[in-house]
Amino acid sequence: MLLQDMNKTFNDADKLNKLATVVSPVGSNDSAVHIHQDAWFSLGKLKKGTALSYEIHKKGNGVYAFVLDGNININKIDLNRRDGLGISETDSLTIEAADDAEVLLMEVPMN
């Protein structure tokens, strides 16, 4: 996995109550670090009660969600600090913050 442009800064405002794409494939039209892989990494810093949707970028991809802090619910599954969840065979995710929380989503090909 080769990184194109590693000197990026993402501050809390970029992630507040939304998902900021921090890594994406080369050729993506965003401000993320670009890699030579069909993968997207997104970070969110969510206030309690925030609800978001995440759309899968490429058919056949899945998402590994990791809760960095707090408590969240993804597709009606409760997750706590340091929990992880693999999600596949869906087009989108629903994320709700049960508390102030921080989450990392890693979308990658499943085959």
Secondary structure, 3 states (H helix, E strand, C coil): CCECCCCCCCCHHHHECCEEEEEEECCCCCCCEEECCCCEEEEEEECCCCEEEEECCCCCEEEEEEEEECCEEECCEEECCCCEEEECCCCEEEEEECCCEEEEEEEEECC
